């Protein structure tokens, strides 16, 4: 499935928009990204989170990702294993 089919936008356009959104933020040291959980996967938020993550870490920004899980049951082991995050911290 292409990005355009999911979000209606081309990935290149999204990357340019992410870069533009950071242009006037100055030097960032640490950022917390709060994407929705996998039940909203068709929103394109996962791709947007990945683009922000890659863009920010390439600028030596420390980035943490905390999926917004507040209104849903916790992810089971199988769902956690499918998560695109590098590290899942139980809390």
PyMOL commands that set and color helices and strands:
alter all, ss='L'
color gray80, all
select helices_A, chain A and resi 3-7+11-22+38-43+45-57+77-81
alter helices_A, ss='H'
color red, helices_A
select strands_A, chain A and resi 30-33+62-65
alter strands_A, ss='S'
color yellow, strands_A
deselect
rebuild
show_as cartoon
